[in-house]
Every structure is written in C-alpha cells, then in structure tokens.
Amino acid sequence: MFTSAGIILAGGRSRRMGRDKAFLSLPGPGERTFVEYLTHLLTSLCHEVVLVVRDTEQMARYASYATSNIRLVADKVADTGPLMGLYTGLGAIATTHALVVAVDMPFVQPVMASFLLSCPLDEAPVVPVVKAIPQVLLAVYPRTLVPQLEALLQEGRRDLRSVLEARHVHYIDETHLREIDPQLRSFVNVNTPEELSRLRSS
Ligand SMILES: Nc1nc2c(ncn2[C@@H]2O[C@H](COP(=O)(O)OP(=O)(O)OP(=O)(O)O)[C@@H](O)[C@H]2O)c(=O)[nH]1
C-alpha cells in the first residue's frame, strides 16, 4: 500500500471563497480543517506526503503542517495554476506515482483513496470519471509525466485536463466508483461561501 506518495494541491488563491479553503472546516466529530483532514488521510496511506503551496509567503502560513512525513514545497513559478502544482509535486517525490488531491475536497473517502492507490501503476494516469467529467483533482499520476508537464507549462497551459490530451489514461467509470463511494462524496469540492453553507446545513 505504501508505494505511492500523496500530493495535496493547495496553492490556489481561493478567490471565489474569499479566504484560503485549506483552513475551512465542516461540522462533525473532531472537526478538522480541510488540510488537516487530507494530510491525516494521506499520511495513513502514502509513503510520503507533499503539500504544494504557491510561494514562500503561503508556505509560512502552513509551516505547522510540516512533519517528518509531510513536506511543504512551493511552486517553481507562483500563480501558474494547478498544472504547476502537479509539476512541482511530482518533481518533489521519491516514489514513482502519487495520488493527487485538491485541498478543497473535504470528503475524500479513505476507501476511495485506497482504491485509487491500489490500481495497477504504469505510465498512464488513473483518472476517475464522474458525470462524464474526468476528475483530475483526485487522481493518480506517474512521475514520468514531468517532461510532458514541463512542455505544457511552456505552452502556457495551467489546467490539469491538458495532461489527458496526448496520453494513454486509465479512466475509472462512474458505476465502478459508486460501488466504492455510493454518493460519490469523494469528488465534492467547495469553491464558494454558498456551497460551504449548503454543506454545513446538510
Ligand atoms: N500548487 C498550486 N495549487 C493550485 C494552484 N492553483 C490552484 N491550485 C489548487 O488546485 C485546486 C483547484 O483550484 P481551483 O478551485 O480551480 O482554484 P482556487 O484558486 O482554489 O480557487 P479560485 O481562486 O476561486 O478559482 C485547489 O486545491 C487549489 O489550491 C497553483 O497555482 N499552485
């Protein structure tokens, strides 16, 4: 199980939310912030965890999360989007693959993370598909993607979906995902104060 790394992408500006989404929390037993929940989850399943922020200023705010098995790294170039976060994260790991999670996904289920990490590891990303949309922010990527990511970044691309364009990908279909997480809560992400209030009252 501990053959892969975990990468948490936390370098966004949270403009729609108005404050850093990593430090939001939802009611529940032992209420934890999103970043606390995800670091805890990934350290229980992964060989190492890399938390990718955008710059040294943000890094200072996350300093307390760095431990012996959680490393904080800053994007090679700040404000260049999630693609730069993936590039930086994959460049920092010692393992061949990483489960990548966005910091604004507070319901990633341990069974879903374990399932994705147990998929056969080769040169192809493992990408769940929900409502016909590839879930690139909760997926497994091989470290061998780094040169392709570099080329995409040089073209000015910022979006993770661009990775899927010229690459063999193992897509996991929704029926299969529902067997693991029937309501697909793992793929919920939170972007706005309205979405957060809805989740808080549900
Ligand atoms: N490391 C890194 N992560 C990023 C970057 N941009 C976005 N992310 C992360 O990627 C995930 C998805 O980001 P978005 O929701 O599209 O953007 P956001 O900046 O978080 O939010 P908005 O400003 O409201 O669009 C989140 O976990 C972000 O923290 C970046 O430049 N670097």
The ligand as a MOL file (V3000), in Angstrom:
LIG
                    3D

  0  0  0     0  0            999 V3000
M  V30 BEGIN CTAB
M  V30 COUNTS 32 34 0 0 0
M  V30 BEGIN ATOM
M  V30 1 N 0.1620 24.3890 -6.0430 0
M  V30 2 C -0.8210 25.0340 -6.6790 0
M  V30 3 N -2.1000 24.6530 -6.4990 0
M  V30 4 C -3.0760 25.3550 -7.1380 0
M  V30 5 C -2.7900 26.4610 -7.9740 0
M  V30 6 N -3.9620 26.9380 -8.4640 0
M  V30 7 C -4.9250 26.1690 -7.9490 0
M  V30 8 N -4.3930 25.2130 -7.1440 0
M  V30 9 C -5.1170 24.2000 -6.3800 0
M  V30 10 O -5.8910 23.4420 -7.3000 0
M  V30 11 C -7.1700 23.1570 -6.7360 0
M  V30 12 C -8.2710 23.6870 -7.6370 0
M  V30 13 O -8.1440 25.0750 -7.6870 0
M  V30 14 P -9.3590 25.9860 -8.1460 0
M  V30 15 O -10.5630 25.7180 -7.3150 0
M  V30 16 O -9.5370 25.8610 -9.6100 0
M  V30 17 O -8.7830 27.4300 -7.8590 0
M  V30 18 P -8.6220 28.1660 -6.4870 0
M  V30 19 O -7.5200 29.1290 -6.6780 0
M  V30 20 O -8.5030 27.2160 -5.3550 0
M  V30 21 O -9.9760 28.9630 -6.3120 0
M  V30 22 P -10.4810 30.2440 -7.1450 0
M  V30 23 O -9.4850 31.3530 -6.9100 0
M  V30 24 O -11.8130 30.5590 -6.5370 0
M  V30 25 O -10.5680 29.8060 -8.5920 0
M  V30 26 C -7.1730 23.7610 -5.3390 0
M  V30 27 O -6.8080 22.7450 -4.4380 0
M  V30 28 C -6.1050 24.8290 -5.4200 0
M  V30 29 O -5.4880 25.0960 -4.1560 0
M  V30 30 C -1.4260 26.8540 -8.1260 0
M  V30 31 O -1.0770 27.8350 -8.8130 0
M  V30 32 N -0.4920 26.0960 -7.4680 0
M  V30 END ATOM
M  V30 BEGIN BOND
M  V30 1 1 1 2
M  V30 2 2 2 3
M  V30 3 1 2 32
M  V30 4 1 3 4
M  V30 5 2 4 5
M  V30 6 1 4 8
M  V30 7 1 5 6
M  V30 8 1 5 30
M  V30 9 2 6 7
M  V30 10 1 7 8
M  V30 11 1 8 9
M  V30 12 1 9 10
M  V30 13 1 9 28
M  V30 14 1 10 11
M  V30 15 1 11 12
M  V30 16 1 11 26
M  V30 17 1 12 13
M  V30 18 1 13 14
M  V30 19 2 14 15
M  V30 20 1 14 16
M  V30 21 1 14 17
M  V30 22 1 17 18
M  V30 23 2 18 19
M  V30 24 1 18 20
M  V30 25 1 18 21
M  V30 26 1 21 22
M  V30 27 2 22 23
M  V30 28 1 22 24
M  V30 29 1 22 25
M  V30 30 1 26 27
M  V30 31 1 26 28
M  V30 32 1 28 29
M  V30 33 2 30 31
M  V30 34 1 30 32
M  V30 END BOND
M  V30 END CTAB
M  END
